[in-house]
Amino acid sequence: MRLLISGGGTGGHIYPALALIEALKKREPDAEILYVGTKKGLESKIVPDSGIPFETIQIQGFKRSLSFENFKTVYLFLKSVRDSKKIIRNFKPDVVVGTGGYVCGSVVYAAAKLGVPTLIHEQNSISGVTNKFLSRYVDKIGICFPDVKKDFPAEKVVFTGNPRAQQVVGIKPNKKLEKYGLNAERPTLLIFGGSRGAEKINQTALVAAQMFKESKYQVLFVTGRVHYDKLMQQTEAKNVPSNFVIQPYISDMPQILPDIDAILGRAGATSLAEITAIGIPSILVPSPYVTNDHQTKNALSLVNQKAAKLLKEQDLTPEALFKEIDELMGDDNLRLTMAENAKKAGVPDAADKLLGVLDNIKKV
């Protein structure tokens, strides 16, 4: 298969694309891949570092208010469609996939206009603007949450789950927590606000650190690189308990997840794909700063299946954070039930499901 794929801006759009590529390469080692992104996006570093051929187009998103920049946006969109058509004609893909972010708008639209089979993948429970636009033109739409189906033409929708799940489902407990000064045999709670960190979660967790001093479990608190230095200068960071370990970033986060007993964190699509693939109980603090509050909708999908607890950011205090964590970590039966429910909600073969859809739309 010759696969051209595009998605960018955030890890939530990039990592599912990489997971799909990995699954395709395992199935077809001689498959040809081309990733199209932007020079400024996160994908410009992550994708080339993964050894995947990478080309760029210039495009930007619309401003939500009336702005002269939107005229430039329209110009760049039209230009990027022309540039995308050149890339597509040169690469000659069998299928073109968009995983979200405005960069894939031009690429997938151009492919559809050229008659190349196309698919978009929506990771969240509420559709992004780009995917809503593209849904009129593509052949199929892969989704991860049943609720988002209503945003698209029903005949095009296929429930696939998030390919990221398949990347982590096979990872076994491995004692990699010892690398961070933790006891691999001790129950562990992970506090993690996403790859960039979350300031409100960080500040609250740091103030609450002393409350965990007598806990029989340990806490791994990952701040995100951008917040770490400032956080560590605060008075509360000077004397945290020995069972409360602070790290700026963990590059191989999926590798430690099988040794994590519970998580407090955001409700991004990639995070939920990972924790449901493995079956990890969670306390979800949805970001209130995302479009259409989609993280709350993501979180509720697990809360309603009794696989997670919801703690809104507006209710997040040191006392509330400790109370929710201590109740969960102190109840083995509750964690076991939530873990089982989380695993039922997961799609461990999501990448294979998505590849199956691509096989179906690919022209013979």
C-alpha positions in Angstrom: 0.0 0.0 0.0 1.1 3.5 -0.7 -0.2 5.7 2.1 -0.2 9.4 2.3 -1.2 10.7 5.7 -1.6 14.2 7.2 -2.4 15.5 10.6 -0.8 18.0 13.0 -0.8 20.8 15.5 -1.1 18.5 18.6 0.1 15.1 19.6 -3.6 14.0 19.6 -3.6 14.3 15.8 0.0 13.0 15.3 0.3 9.9 17.5 -2.7 8.1 16.0 -1.2 8.7 12.5 2.2 7.2 13.7 0.4 4.3 15.2 -1.4 3.6 12.0 1.8 3.8 10.1 3.5 1.4 12.5 0.7 -1.2 12.1 0.8 -0.9 8.3 4.6 -1.4 8.3 4.2 -4.5 10.5 1.7 -5.9 8.0 3.5 -4.7 4.9 7.2 -4.0 5.4 7.5 -2.7 1.8 4.6 -0.2 2.2 5.4 3.3 1.0 4.5 6.1 3.4 4.5 9.9 3.0 3.5 12.3 5.8 2.4 15.8 5.0 2.5 18.5 7.7 3.6 22.1 8.3 7.1 23.4 9.2 5.9 25.1 12.4 3.7 22.3 13.7 4.7 19.7 16.3 4.7 17.1 13.5 7.8 18.7 11.9 9.9 17.3 14.7 8.1 14.2 15.7 7.6 12.7 12.3 11.1 13.0 10.9 12.5 11.8 14.2 10.4 8.7 13.6 12.2 8.1 10.3 9.1 8.7 8.2 9.4 10.7 4.9 8.0 14.1 5.5 6.9 17.0 3.3 5.4 20.4 4.2 2.7 22.8 3.0 2.0 26.3 4.3 -1.4 26.8 5.9 -2.9 28.4 9.0 -6.2 28.2 10.9 -9.1 30.7 10.8 -9.3 33.3 13.5 -12.6 33.1 15.4 -13.0 36.9 15.3 -13.2 39.1 12.2 -9.6 39.6 11.1 -7.5 40.5 8.1 -5.6 37.3 8.8 -8.5 35.3 7.6 -8.0 36.7 4.1 -4.5 35.3 4.3 -5.9 32.1 5.6 -8.1 31.7 2.5 -5.2 32.5 0.2 -3.0 30.0 1.9 -5.7 27.3 1.8 -6.1 27.7 -2.0 -2.3 27.7 -2.4 -1.9 24.7 -0.1 -4.6 22.7 -2.1 -2.6 23.3 -5.3 0.7 22.3 -3.5 -1.0 19.2 -2.1 -2.2 18.2 -5.5 1.4 18.3 -6.7 2.6 16.2 -3.8 -0.2 13.7 -4.4 0.4 13.4 -8.2 4.1 12.8 -7.5 3.6 10.3 -4.7 0.6 8.5 -6.3 -0.9 7.2 -3.1 -3.4 4.3 -3.0 -5.2 6.1 -0.1 -5.0 9.4 1.7 -5.8 9.7 5.5 -6.3 12.8 7.6 -6.1 12.6 11.4 -7.1 16.1 12.2 -5.7 19.6 12.5 -6.1 22.3 9.8 -3.1 21.0 7.8 -4.9 17.9 6.7 -7.8 20.0 5.4 -5.9 20.9 2.2 -4.3 17.5 1.8 -7.5 15.4 2.1 -9.6 17.9 0.1 -7.1 17.9 -2.7 -7.0 14.1 -2.7 -10.8 13.8 -2.9 -10.9 16.3 -5.8 -8.3 14.1 -7.6 -10.4 11.0 -7.1 -8.0 9.3 -4.6 -9.7 7.2 -1.9 -9.8 9.2 1.3 -10.5 8.7 5.0 -10.5 11.0 8.0 -10.1 9.9 11.6 -11.9 11.8 14.4 -10.4 11.0 17.8 -12.7 13.0 20.0 -16.4 12.9 21.0 -17.1 16.2 19.2 -15.9 16.7 15.7 -13.3 19.3 14.9 -14.0 22.0 12.3 -11.6 20.5 9.7 -13.2 17.1 9.9 -16.7 18.5 9.6 -15.6 20.3 6.5 -13.9 17.2 5.0 -16.8 14.9 5.9 -18.6 16.0 2.7 -15.8 14.9 0.4 -14.2 11.8 2.0 -15.1 8.2 1.4 -15.0 7.0 5.0 -14.8 8.5 8.6 -13.2 6.5 11.4 -14.5 7.4 14.9 -13.5 6.6 18.5 -16.6 7.7 20.4 -20.2 6.7 19.4 -21.5 10.2 20.2 -19.6 11.9 17.4 -21.4 9.9 14.8 -24.2 12.5 14.7 -21.7 15.1 13.3 -21.1 13.2 10.1 -23.0 11.5 7.2 -24.1 8.3 8.8 -23.3 6.1 5.8 -19.7 7.1 5.9 -19.0 6.4 9.6 -17.1 3.4 10.8 -16.3 2.8 14.5 -12.6 2.0 14.6 -11.2 3.3 17.9 -7.9 5.1 18.2 -4.8 3.3 16.6 -2.7 4.5 19.6 -4.5 1.8 21.7 -2.9 -1.0 19.6 0.5 0.4 20.3 0.3 0.1 24.0 -2.0 -3.0 24.5 0.9 -5.5 24.1 3.2 -3.8 26.7 3.7 -5.9 29.8 4.7 -4.8 33.4 8.4 -4.1 33.2 9.6 -2.3 36.4 10.6 0.8 34.4 9.3 2.9 37.3 12.6 2.1 39.1 14.2 4.4 36.6 12.4 7.3 38.3 13.3 6.4 41.8 10.1 4.5 42.5 9.5 1.0 44.0 8.1 -1.2 41.1 6.3 -3.4 43.7 4.4 -0.5 45.4 1.0 0.7 44.2 1.5 3.8 42.0 -0.7 6.7 41.1 0.3 8.8 38.1 -0.6 12.5 38.0 -0.1 13.7 34.4 -1.6 16.8 32.7 -0.7 15.7 29.1 2.5 16.1 27.1 2.7 19.8 27.7 1.4 19.6 31.3 -1.5 21.4 32.9 -0.8 24.4 35.2 -3.9 24.0 37.4 -3.3 20.3 37.9 0.4 21.0 38.6 -0.1 23.7 41.2 -2.8 21.7 43.0 -0.8 18.5 43.1 2.3 20.3 44.4 0.3 22.0 47.2 -1.2 18.6 48.0 2.1 16.7 48.0 2.5 16.7 51.8 -0.9 15.0 52.2 0.5 11.8 50.7 3.3 11.5 53.3 1.7 8.6 55.2 0.1 6.9 52.1 0.9 3.3 51.5 1.1 4.0 47.8 3.5 6.2 45.8 2.8 9.1 43.4 4.6 9.9 40.1 3.9 13.5 39.2 4.8 14.5 35.7 4.7 18.3 35.2 5.5 18.8 31.5 8.8 20.3 30.6 7.5 23.8 30.1 6.3 24.0 33.7 9.0 22.1 35.6 11.6 24.7 36.3 9.2 27.3 37.6 7.4 24.7 39.7 10.5 23.4 41.3 11.4 26.9 42.5 8.3 27.0 44.7 8.6 26.4 48.4 6.3 23.3 48.3 8.7 21.6 45.9 11.7 21.8 48.3 10.4 19.2 50.8 8.1 16.7 49.1 7.6 13.3 50.7 9.9 10.4 49.6 6.8 8.6 48.0 6.0 11.7 45.9 8.3 11.8 42.9 8.3 14.8 40.5 9.5 14.4 36.8 9.4 17.0 34.0 8.6 14.6 31.2 8.6 10.9 30.4 9.4 10.2 26.7 8.4 6.6 26.9 5.1 7.1 28.8 3.3 4.1 27.3 6.1 1.8 28.6 5.4 2.6 32.3 1.5 2.5 32.0 1.3 -1.3 32.7 2.9 -0.6 36.2 0.5 2.2 37.0 -2.5 1.4 39.3 -4.5 4.6 38.6 -4.2 8.0 36.9 -5.3 11.5 37.5 -5.1 13.5 34.4 -6.7 15.2 31.4 -9.3 13.5 29.1 -7.5 13.9 25.8 -8.3 11.3 23.2 -4.8 9.7 23.1 -4.7 9.4 26.9 -8.1 7.7 27.0 -7.1 5.3 24.2 -4.1 4.3 26.2 -5.8 3.8 29.5 -8.7 1.8 28.1 -6.3 -0.4 26.0 -4.5 -1.4 29.2 -7.4 -1.0 31.6 -6.4 1.7 34.1 -8.8 3.3 36.6 -8.7 7.1 36.2 -9.8 10.4 37.8 -10.3 12.7 34.8 -9.9 16.5 35.0 -11.0 17.6 31.5 -9.4 20.7 30.1 -11.9 23.6 30.0 -9.8 25.4 27.4 -10.4 23.1 24.4 -12.9 23.6 21.6 -16.5 22.7 22.4 -15.5 21.4 25.8 -14.8 18.1 24.0 -12.7 16.6 26.8 -15.6 16.7 29.2 -17.6 14.7 26.6 -14.6 12.3 26.2 -14.5 11.8 30.0 -18.2 11.2 30.4 -18.0 8.3 28.0 -15.9 6.5 30.6 -17.6 7.9 33.6 -20.9 6.6 32.3 -19.4 3.1 32.0 -18.1 3.3 35.6 -14.5 3.2 34.2 -13.5 6.6 35.5 -14.3 9.4 37.9 -14.9 13.0 36.9 -13.3 15.9 38.8 -14.0 19.3 37.1 -11.1 21.8 37.1 -13.3 24.4 38.8 -13.7 21.9 41.7 -10.0 21.0 41.8 -8.4 21.9 45.1 -5.6 20.2 47.0 -8.1 18.7 49.4 -10.4 17.4 46.6 -7.4 16.0 44.6 -6.1 14.1 47.7 -9.6 12.9 48.7 -10.4 11.5 45.2 -7.0 9.8 44.9 -6.9 8.4 48.4 -10.4 6.9 48.1 -9.5 5.2 44.8 -6.1 4.0 45.9 -7.5 2.8 49.2 -10.2 0.6 47.6 -8.7 -2.4 45.7 -12.1 -3.7 44.7 -13.1 -0.4 43.2 -9.9 -0.1 41.2 -10.4 -3.6 39.9 -13.9 -2.9 38.8 -13.0 0.3 37.1 -10.0 -1.4 35.4 -12.3 -4.1 34.0 -14.8 -1.5 32.8 -12.0 0.6 31.2 -10.7 -2.4 29.3 -14.2 -3.2 28.1 -14.4 0.4 26.7 -11.1 0.0 24.8 -10.5 -1.0 21.2 -7.2 -2.9 21.4 -7.1 -3.7 17.6 -8.0 -0.2 16.5 -5.1 0.2 14.0 -6.1 -3.1 12.3 -9.7 -2.0 12.1 -8.6 1.3 10.5 -6.4 -0.6 8.0 -9.3 -2.8 7.2 -11.3 0.3 6.2 -8.4 1.5 4.0 -8.3 -1.9 2.3 -12.0 -1.6 1.5 -11.8 1.9 0.0 -8.5 1.3 -1.9 -9.0 1.0 -5.6 -7.9 -2.3 -7.1 
